[in-house]
Amino acid sequence: MGTPGPEIANDANSAKPDHTDDAGNVTHVSFEAKKQAELPGGGIALALGGGAARGWAHIGVLRAFDEAGIPISMIAGTSIGALVGGCYLAGKLDELEEFARSLTKTGILRLMDFALRGSGLIAGDRLASRMAPHLLDINIEDLDRPFIAIATDIQNGHEIWLHDGPIIDAIRCSYALPGVFQPVMHNGRLMVDGALVNPVPVSACRTYESDMVIAVNLNTETFGRGTVIRSSHYEIEQANNMNKETPENKSWLPFMGQGADPETTKLGLTTVMMQSFDIIQDRISRSRLAGDPPDYTFRPKLKNIGMADFHMADEAIRQGLEVGRSRISDMIKEGQIEFA
């Protein structure tokens, strides 16, 4: 059996009868049908991928498009890609950037409302309350361009496309990282991070029939090699022999498991979860993008920024701006982007 397609989630607007025929009978026209009739074809669509703290690079990429005077026709975002993309289309990118650059390690802890007895380490209410003053009264359908936030229904594994209703709810569903943030109940579905099913949502952009789909993949420098290693139990004997420090083997000791300091290889619970999710996200990304590749991919150099390094916004935004400027310049020179 094939993989089921994504579910298009509608809010209450789609449940209201809104048309009366000549005989006075009320008929229902779904909100989705209305949107399909109004879809703006053409232009450039952006698929903003997930990657937790690395996602601040999306801010730099979007700044590069604005700097070059290139309009974006729609955005589909997963996880932090939904946060940045949603804020951009809502006209709140300046506020988000100011917030991101203000974060410190101590400041991040103040936003974490730990809920050890729940289904996630962090409830997420404090972070949502920081977004509320800027996004609370904004609905996705009121934006001047289409926006889709990708989420996952944790109860059945379905990919959910949130394209209407309160933008703050859609964003929160999309970045609810399993094990870290508590799942979000939204319209009868228990939602978690969309990166579990579609880390770089090119497929969502394709439905809007844009002239060009550009993906921003935040994880190509981390686990993109996808190496397979065939390991033998008997390698441990060789490693033990290498433990004896001599001029011949001294430089190799840090790379051997038996020669490593146990204290330096211990990982905390959160680190293990984040690293595991990072690996899963990379593998799913490569699989999905192989089947539905974008026209172009922007790959910010974020190898030194971990998924939890939210305090490194300055570096992430700079890397996003640099790759955005470089790739846009190349595309203009190649004639792929033309100005009217």
C-alpha positions, -999 to +999 in steps of 0.1 A: +000+000+000+012+035-007+018+062+018-014+081+026-014+118+015-015+147+039-046+157+056-057+193+049-069+207+082-096+233+082-109+253+111-145+262+119-148+284+088-152+253+066-182+240+086-204+270+079-230+269+051-223+299+030-243+297-003-280+298-011-293+286-045-322+301-065-347+278-047-335+291-013-317+259-004-286+263+017-256+245+002-221+241+017-190+253-001-159+242+019-132+267+027-107+245+009-127+247-023-127+284-020-089+285-015-083+263-045-104+286-067-082+315-056-048+299-057-023+324-071-002+304-096+034+313-105+060+331-085+086+316-060+075+293-032+097+287-002+099+254+017+114+263+050+128+231+068+129+222+104+161+222+125+153+238+159+179+265+167+194+263+132+161+277+120+171+312+128+190+310+095+157+313+078+155+349+089+187+356+070+175+339+039+143+359+039+162+391+044+183+382+013+151+379-008+138+412+005+172+428-001+172+417-037+136+428-042+124+393-051+088+386-039+078+353-024+044+339-036+039+314-007+056+297+021+053+262+036+072+257+068+080+228+092+088+233+128+109+264+132+104+269+095+068+274+102+076+299+130+099+320+108+078+318+077+046+326+095+061+356+112+074+368+078+041+366+060+024+382+090+048+412+089+064+403+122+099+392+111+115+423+128+100+413+161+110+377+157+146+387+148+148+410+178+136+382+201+160+357+186+190+379+189+181+387+225+183+351+236+210+339+260+215+306+277+200+320+308+171+336+289+162+304+272+158+287+306+133+314+317+111+304+287+111+267+296+080+259+317+091+223+327+063+198+330+080+166+341+047+147+347+033+155+313+040+141+278+069+165+272+096+182+292+083+216+284+046+227+283+053+255+258+029+280+273+056+306+282+070+305+246+035+308+232+028+337+254+058+356+240+043+352+205+008+360+215+011+399+215+023+398+179+003+369+164-028+364+185-053+381+163-039+369+130-056+342+109-037+324+082-065+331+056-061+368+063-025+369+051-018+384+017+000+351+006-007+315+012+010+298+042+011+261+053+024+248+086+033+211+086+024+191+117+020+154+126-010+137+142+008+117+169-022+093+172-021+080+136+010+094+120-008+115+094+008+145+079-014+175+086-013+207+065-025+236+086-035+264+062-062+284+079-073+295+114-052+312+141-016+313+129-002+310+164-020+277+169-006+263+136+029+273+144+028+258+179+015+225+165+043+225+139+072+229+164+060+206+192+091+185+192+082+150+207+097+145+242+106+181+245+074+200+240+040+186+250+018+177+221-008+203+212-045+194+209-059+211+178-094+205+164-095+170+179-060+160+167-030+156+190-003+174+171+035+172+173+064+184+152+059+182+114+095+172+109+085+136+118+068+133+084+079+161+061+111+180+074+114+202+042+079+206+028+085+209-009+054+188-016+032+214+001+047+241-021+040+221-053+003+222-047+003+259-053+017+255-088+045+280-083+070+287-111+099+278-088+102+260-055+132+268-033+140+246-003+160+258+027+175+227+042+192+233+076+207+199+081+228+191+051+261+197+070+252+176+100+242+140+091+240+145+053+267+120+045+245+090+056+276+067+060+271+030+066+298+013+087+302-024+089+317-030+124+334-061+138+333-071+174+371-079+172+379-043+164+380-038+202+412-057+205+428-034+181+415-004+200+429-018+233+463-021+217+460+015+206+454+026+242+491+025+249+502+060+240+531+061+217+543+086+191+528+064+164+492+063+178+489+094+199+470+115+174+445+087+168+435+081+204+406+107+205+388+089+177+388+054+193+360+046+217+382+027+242+407+055+243+382+082+250+376+097+284+342+083+296+333+117+312+336+135+278+313+110+260+284+112+284+252+127+270+222+141+289+187+131+282+178+162+262+209+159+241+202+123+233+166+132+222+177+161+201+205+142+184+182+113+177+156+135+162+183+152+142+193+119+126+157+109+119+150+142+104+180+140+081+171+105+069+134+115+062+145+147+044+168+129+020+141+103+013+113+129+007+135+152-014+147+124-036+111+117-046+100+153-049+131+175-054+129+213-053+141+234-082+169+249-060+181+242-025+198+267-001+221+251+024+233+274+052+266+263+068+253+255+103+276+226+113+287+243+145+252+252+156+234+225+176+196+220+176+194+235+211+218+265+205+190+291+203+214+316+218+235+315+186+210+335+165+235+360+153+257+333+137+227+314+122+211+346+107+245+356+093+249+322+076+214+323+062+220+358+048+253+348+032+239+317+015+208+336+004+228+364-012+252+340-029+225+316-043+202+345-054+231+361-072+239+329-090+203+324-100+201+359-114+233+355-134+220+322-148+188+339-158+167+318-135+153+349-118+142+378-140+129+412-131+100+428-149 
